[in-house]
Amino acid sequence: MADWSQDPAKECGCSRASSCSRSPPTTEGGVQTFDYVRDRIERRAAVADGSIQLAPETTSIEEQIAERDRAARDKLEEIRRSLRKE
């Protein structure tokens, strides 16, 4: 029996699932099997988990605003100092 944990189109080299000559296993009524559906869901969950783990750490909006405010205060202080010297 084929390993249906991967997309059947990718396994046989097709570029699109609709043109794939290998179709997922189905019941007599034409419904995809539970094992096939479960494998697809588990694969998607694994990809999502991996994406989260590999995503770069981002700063929160509050941290970005605080950093911008600090930079603005520093720039304003620099301008004030330059005006006093003139």
Secondary structure, 3 states (H helix, E strand, C coil): CCCCCCCHHHHHCCCCHHHCCCCCCECCCCCECHHHHHHHHHHHHHHHHHHHHHCCCCCCHHHHHHHHHHHHHHHHHHHHHHHHHC
